[in-house]
Amino acid sequence: MARIAGVDIPNNKRVEVGMTYIYGIGRKTSTKLLDAIKIDRNKKVGELSEQEISMIRKYIEQNMKVEGDLRKEISMNIKRLIEINCYRGYRHKNNLPCRGQKTRSNARTRRGLAGKKGIKRK
């Protein structure tokens, strides 16, 4: 298994797909990355040489924010929104959807189970 950015990438996957195991790299980003380094996308991860793996590592370190750094930046952005008491921060704080969705009939995953509140038993 190749280890890139602290993530083990399985040997049997194509490089293009294997790169998506890293948080912050999707299919489109992995394609751009591999084109920039000039590595064949259809090659398996197990077939990569140490030199190619080190090139990928170096490119990611220099040009991208991935894994822990990206997670930290996103959480800090959300904390900032909550601190300044803006609408989106309020929605995050109260576990409600913050991108304009309706909540009267949907948003069950965000609001919780339906019908639990207000049930009275004898």
SELUM-6702 format. One record per residue (C-alpha): z, x, y; residue number from 1; residue in one letter. Coordinates in steps of 0.05 Angstrom, whole numbers, plus 5000, padded with zeros to 4 digits. Layout:
<sites>
<site><up>Z</up><east>X</east><north>Y</north><pos>NUM</pos><code>a</code></site>
...
</sites>
This chain:
<sites>
<site><up>5000</up><east>5000</east><north>5000</north><pos>1</pos><code>m</code></site>
<site><up>4982</up><east>5025</east><north>5069</north><pos>2</pos><code>a</code></site>
<site><up>5039</up><east>5020</east><north>5120</north><pos>3</pos><code>r</code></site>
<site><up>5015</up><east>5006</east><north>5191</north><pos>4</pos><code>i</code></site>
<site><up>5062</up><east>4987</east><north>5249</north><pos>5</pos><code>a</code></site>
<site><up>5120</up><east>4978</east><north>5200</north><pos>6</pos><code>g</code></site>
<site><up>5082</up><east>4928</east><north>5156</north><pos>7</pos><code>v</code></site>
<site><up>5059</up><east>4940</east><north>5085</north><pos>8</pos><code>d</code></site>
<site><up>4986</up><east>4918</east><north>5077</north><pos>9</pos><code>i</code></site>
<site><up>4964</up><east>4900</east><north>5005</north><pos>10</pos><code>p</code></site>
<site><up>4912</up><east>4946</east><north>4974</north><pos>11</pos><code>n</code></site>
<site><up>4869</up><east>4891</east><north>4944</north><pos>12</pos><code>n</code></site>
<site><up>4853</up><east>4857</east><north>5011</north><pos>13</pos><code>k</code></site>
<site><up>4793</up><east>4873</east><north>5056</north><pos>14</pos><code>r</code></site>
<site><up>4814</up><east>4914</east><north>5117</north><pos>15</pos><code>v</code></site>
<site><up>4794</up><east>4858</east><north>5165</north><pos>16</pos><code>e</code></site>
<site><up>4841</up><east>4808</east><north>5130</north><pos>17</pos><code>v</code></site>
<site><up>4895</up><east>4859</east><north>5115</north><pos>18</pos><code>g</code></site>
<site><up>4904</up><east>4875</east><north>5189</north><pos>19</pos><code>m</code></site>
<site><up>4925</up><east>4803</east><north>5202</north><pos>20</pos><code>t</code></site>
<site><up>4990</up><east>4816</east><north>5164</north><pos>21</pos><code>y</code></site>
<site><up>5013</up><east>4851</east><north>5228</north><pos>22</pos><code>i</code></site>
<site><up>5046</up><east>4804</east><north>5279</north><pos>23</pos><code>y</code></site>
<site><up>5002</up><east>4802</east><north>5340</north><pos>24</pos><code>g</code></site>
<site><up>4936</up><east>4818</east><north>5305</north><pos>25</pos><code>i</code></site>
<site><up>4891</up><east>4760</east><north>5285</north><pos>26</pos><code>g</code></site>
<site><up>4823</up><east>4759</east><north>5254</north><pos>27</pos><code>r</code></site>
<site><up>4785</up><east>4768</east><north>5319</north><pos>28</pos><code>k</code></site>
<site><up>4829</up><east>4825</east><north>5343</north><pos>29</pos><code>t</code></site>
<site><up>4824</up><east>4861</east><north>5276</north><pos>30</pos><code>s</code></site>
<site><up>4748</up><east>4856</east><north>5279</north><pos>31</pos><code>t</code></site>
<site><up>4747</up><east>4886</east><north>5349</north><pos>32</pos><code>k</code></site>
<site><up>4795</up><east>4941</east><north>5328</north><pos>33</pos><code>l</code></site>
<site><up>4754</up><east>4961</east><north>5267</north><pos>34</pos><code>l</code></site>
<site><up>4689</up><east>4960</east><north>5307</north><pos>35</pos><code>d</code></site>
<site><up>4720</up><east>5005</east><north>5360</north><pos>36</pos><code>a</code></site>
<site><up>4742</up><east>5056</east><north>5307</north><pos>37</pos><code>i</code></site>
<site><up>4677</up><east>5047</east><north>5267</north><pos>38</pos><code>k</code></site>
<site><up>4708</up><east>5029</east><north>5200</north><pos>39</pos><code>i</code></site>
<site><up>4671</up><east>4982</east><north>5153</north><pos>40</pos><code>d</code></site>
<site><up>4705</up><east>4913</east><north>5154</north><pos>41</pos><code>r</code></site>
<site><up>4688</up><east>4898</east><north>5081</north><pos>42</pos><code>n</code></site>
<site><up>4723</up><east>4960</east><north>5054</north><pos>43</pos><code>k</code></site>
<site><up>4787</up><east>4947</east><north>5015</north><pos>44</pos><code>k</code></site>
<site><up>4853</up><east>4974</east><north>5042</north><pos>45</pos><code>v</code></site>
<site><up>4863</up><east>5016</east><north>4979</north><pos>46</pos><code>g</code></site>
<site><up>4796</up><east>5051</east><north>4991</north><pos>47</pos><code>e</code></site>
<site><up>4816</up><east>5076</east><north>5061</north><pos>48</pos><code>l</code></site>
<site><up>4828</up><east>5150</east><north>5069</north><pos>49</pos><code>s</code></site>
<site><up>4891</up><east>5177</east><north>5103</north><pos>50</pos><code>e</code></site>
<site><up>4848</up><east>5197</east><north>5163</north><pos>51</pos><code>q</code></site>
<site><up>4823</up><east>5125</east><north>5172</north><pos>52</pos><code>e</code></site>
<site><up>4893</up><east>5097</east><north>5166</north><pos>53</pos><code>i</code></site>
<site><up>4919</up><east>5146</east><north>5218</north><pos>54</pos><code>s</code></site>
<site><up>4862</up><east>5127</east><north>5265</north><pos>55</pos><code>m</code></site>
<site><up>4882</up><east>5053</east><north>5258</north><pos>56</pos><code>i</code></site>
<site><up>4955</up><east>5070</east><north>5271</north><pos>57</pos><code>r</code></site>
<site><up>4937</up><east>5112</east><north>5333</north><pos>58</pos><code>k</code></site>
<site><up>4892</up><east>5057</east><north>5362</north><pos>59</pos><code>y</code></site>
<site><up>4946</up><east>5004</east><north>5353</north><pos>60</pos><code>i</code></site>
<site><up>5000</up><east>5047</east><north>5385</north><pos>61</pos><code>e</code></site>
<site><up>4957</up><east>5064</east><north>5445</north><pos>62</pos><code>q</code></site>
<site><up>4922</up><east>4997</east><north>5459</north><pos>63</pos><code>n</code></site>
<site><up>4964</up><east>4940</east><north>5431</north><pos>64</pos><code>m</code></site>
<site><up>5032</up><east>4908</east><north>5433</north><pos>65</pos><code>k</code></site>
<site><up>5051</up><east>4886</east><north>5362</north><pos>66</pos><code>v</code></site>
<site><up>5111</up><east>4868</east><north>5318</north><pos>67</pos><code>e</code></site>
<site><up>5179</up><east>4880</east><north>5351</north><pos>68</pos><code>g</code></site>
<site><up>5155</up><east>4895</east><north>5421</north><pos>69</pos><code>d</code></site>
<site><up>5112</up><east>4832</east><north>5423</north><pos>70</pos><code>l</code></site>
<site><up>5167</up><east>4788</east><north>5395</north><pos>71</pos><code>r</code></site>
<site><up>5216</up><east>4816</east><north>5446</north><pos>72</pos><code>k</code></site>
<site><up>5168</up><east>4804</east><north>5504</north><pos>73</pos><code>e</code></site>
<site><up>5155</up><east>4732</east><north>5483</north><pos>74</pos><code>i</code></site>
<site><up>5230</up><east>4717</east><north>5475</north><pos>75</pos><code>s</code></site>
<site><up>5244</up><east>4748</east><north>5543</north><pos>76</pos><code>m</code></site>
<site><up>5190</up><east>4705</east><north>5575</north><pos>77</pos><code>n</code></site>
<site><up>5222</up><east>4642</east><north>5546</north><pos>78</pos><code>i</code></site>
<site><up>5291</up><east>4664</east><north>5569</north><pos>79</pos><code>k</code></site>
<site><up>5264</up><east>4675</east><north>5639</north><pos>80</pos><code>r</code></site>
<site><up>5235</up><east>4605</east><north>5640</north><pos>81</pos><code>l</code></site>
<site><up>5302</up><east>4576</east><north>5618</north><pos>82</pos><code>i</code></site>
<site><up>5340</up><east>4616</east><north>5671</north><pos>83</pos><code>e</code></site>
<site><up>5296</up><east>4594</east><north>5730</north><pos>84</pos><code>i</code></site>
<site><up>5304</up><east>4521</east><north>5707</north><pos>85</pos><code>n</code></site>
<site><up>5231</up><east>4504</east><north>5709</north><pos>86</pos><code>c</code></site>
<site><up>5202</up><east>4445</east><north>5670</north><pos>87</pos><code>y</code></site>
<site><up>5178</up><east>4488</east><north>5612</north><pos>88</pos><code>r</code></site>
<site><up>5246</up><east>4523</east><north>5609</north><pos>89</pos><code>g</code></site>
<site><up>5281</up><east>4455</east><north>5606</north><pos>90</pos><code>y</code></site>
<site><up>5236</up><east>4433</east><north>5550</north><pos>91</pos><code>r</code></site>
<site><up>5250</up><east>4497</east><north>5511</north><pos>92</pos><code>h</code></site>
<site><up>5325</up><east>4490</east><north>5522</north><pos>93</pos><code>k</code></site>
<site><up>5326</up><east>4418</east><north>5496</north><pos>94</pos><code>n</code></site>
<site><up>5280</up><east>4431</east><north>5436</north><pos>95</pos><code>n</code></site>
<site><up>5224</up><east>4387</east><north>5462</north><pos>96</pos><code>l</code></site>
<site><up>5149</up><east>4402</east><north>5463</north><pos>97</pos><code>p</code></site>
<site><up>5132</up><east>4439</east><north>5527</north><pos>98</pos><code>c</code></site>
<site><up>5056</up><east>4435</east><north>5528</north><pos>99</pos><code>r</code></site>
<site><up>5047</up><east>4363</east><north>5550</north><pos>100</pos><code>g</code></site>
<site><up>5050</up><east>4326</east><north>5483</north><pos>101</pos><code>q</code></site>
<site><up>5076</up><east>4256</east><north>5479</north><pos>102</pos><code>k</code></site>
<site><up>5144</up><east>4247</east><north>5445</north><pos>103</pos><code>t</code></site>
<site><up>5151</up><east>4172</east><north>5438</north><pos>104</pos><code>r</code></site>
<site><up>5118</up><east>4169</east><north>5370</north><pos>105</pos><code>s</code></site>
<site><up>5105</up><east>4241</east><north>5350</north><pos>106</pos><code>n</code></site>
<site><up>5138</up><east>4310</east><north>5356</north><pos>107</pos><code>a</code></site>
<site><up>5181</up><east>4300</east><north>5294</north><pos>108</pos><code>r</code></site>
<site><up>5185</up><east>4374</east><north>5277</north><pos>109</pos><code>t</code></site>
<site><up>5211</up><east>4389</east><north>5346</north><pos>110</pos><code>r</code></site>
<site><up>5257</up><east>4329</east><north>5357</north><pos>111</pos><code>r</code></site>
<site><up>5286</up><east>4323</east><north>5287</north><pos>112</pos><code>g</code></site>
<site><up>5287</up><east>4267</east><north>5236</north><pos>113</pos><code>l</code></site>
<site><up>5272</up><east>4196</east><north>5257</north><pos>114</pos><code>a</code></site>
<site><up>5324</up><east>4142</east><north>5250</north><pos>115</pos><code>g</code></site>
<site><up>5386</up><east>4185</east><north>5241</north><pos>116</pos><code>k</code></site>
<site><up>5414</up><east>4169</east><north>5310</north><pos>117</pos><code>k</code></site>
<site><up>5442</up><east>4100</east><north>5322</north><pos>118</pos><code>g</code></site>
<site><up>5452</up><east>4079</east><north>5249</north><pos>119</pos><code>i</code></site>
<site><up>5516</up><east>4040</east><north>5242</north><pos>120</pos><code>k</code></site>
<site><up>5549</up><east>4026</east><north>5176</north><pos>121</pos><code>r</code></site>
<site><up>5605</up><east>3979</east><north>5159</north><pos>122</pos><code>k</code></site>
</sites>
